[in-house]
């Protein structure tokens, strides 16, 4: 395809000169004596090639326009998607750091509260034992009062 275009582009000036010379020769001949000469055949072939190359160039231009539009649209969409993803990654990284800090803080709070619970349970046992002892003393004292 490119070879044809290149050949057509290189031969086009030559063809036009030849075509104009051929037309001049043909014009000088009478219409009854027109005969296809090798030169006229080449000129006709080159004219067909020129039309074909022009047609292909139009198709290529149209295809290029569509492809260029697609590329620009696709690039815009992908660039936007990448920017959104990078922003989301930053947000997630921040959220992870905050979650880790909260987790560490809550873990420290849990350890502190477990220590306080153990102390409170020990104090409750001591208070229960003291209350039981006080109750025994009260019951004994009450029995002494009742007996007396």
RAUR-V900046 format. One record per residue. N is the residue number from 1. RES is the residue in three letters. PHI is phi in whole degrees, -180 to 180 (NA if undefined). Layout:
<<N	RES	PHI> <N	RES	PHI>>
This chain:
<<1	UNK	NA> <2	UNK	-68> <3	UNK	-63> <4	UNK	-63> <5	UNK	-63> <6	UNK	-62> <7	UNK	-62> <8	UNK	-66> <9	UNK	-67> <10	UNK	-75> <11	UNK	-89> <12	UNK	-58> <13	UNK	-61> <14	UNK	-65> <15	UNK	-63> <16	UNK	-64> <17	UNK	-63> <18	UNK	-65> <19	UNK	-64> <20	UNK	-67> <21	UNK	-66> <22	UNK	-65> <23	UNK	-64> <24	UNK	-65> <25	UNK	-66> <26	UNK	-64> <27	UNK	-65> <28	UNK	-74> <29	UNK	-79> <30	UNK	-81> <31	UNK	-65> <32	UNK	-76> <33	UNK	-101> <34	UNK	-69> <35	UNK	-132> <36	UNK	-72> <37	UNK	-98> <38	UNK	-57> <39	UNK	-66> <40	UNK	-67> <41	UNK	-63> <42	UNK	-65> <43	UNK	-62> <44	UNK	-63> <45	UNK	-62> <46	UNK	-67> <47	UNK	-66> <48	UNK	-63> <49	UNK	-62> <50	UNK	-62> <51	UNK	-61> <52	UNK	-65> <53	UNK	-64> <54	UNK	-63> <55	UNK	-63> <56	UNK	-65> <57	UNK	-64> <58	UNK	-64> <59	UNK	-63> <60	UNK	-65> <61	UNK	-64> <62	UNK	-64> <63	UNK	-63> <64	UNK	-62> <65	UNK	-60> <66	UNK	-64> <67	UNK	-66> <68	UNK	-64> <69	UNK	-61> <70	UNK	-62> <71	UNK	-63> <72	UNK	-65> <73	UNK	-64> <74	UNK	-64> <75	UNK	-63> <76	UNK	-61> <77	UNK	-63> <78	UNK	-68> <79	UNK	-63> <80	UNK	-65> <81	UNK	-64> <82	UNK	-65> <83	UNK	-62> <84	UNK	-63> <85	UNK	-66> <86	UNK	-65> <87	UNK	-63> <88	UNK	-65> <89	UNK	-62> <90	UNK	-63> <91	UNK	-63> <92	UNK	-67> <93	UNK	-63> <94	UNK	-64> <95	UNK	-64> <96	UNK	-65> <97	UNK	-63> <98	UNK	-63> <99	UNK	-64> <100	UNK	-65> <101	UNK	-65> <102	UNK	-64> <103	UNK	-62> <104	UNK	-63> <105	UNK	-63> <106	UNK	-68> <107	UNK	-63> <108	UNK	-65> <109	UNK	-62> <110	UNK	-61> <111	UNK	-62> <112	UNK	-63> <113	UNK	-67> <114	UNK	-64> <115	UNK	-65> <116	UNK	-65> <117	UNK	-62> <118	UNK	-62> <119	UNK	-63> <120	UNK	-65> <121	UNK	-65> <122	UNK	-65> <123	UNK	-65> <124	UNK	-65> <125	UNK	-62> <126	UNK	-64> <127	UNK	-66> <128	UNK	-64> <129	UNK	-64> <130	UNK	-65> <131	UNK	-66> <132	UNK	-64> <133	UNK	-66> <134	UNK	-65> <135	UNK	-66> <136	UNK	-61> <137	UNK	-65> <138	UNK	-65> <139	UNK	-62> <140	UNK	-66> <141	UNK	-65> <142	UNK	-64> <143	UNK	-65> <144	UNK	-64> <145	UNK	-69> <146	UNK	-68> <147	UNK	-71> <148	UNK	-91>>
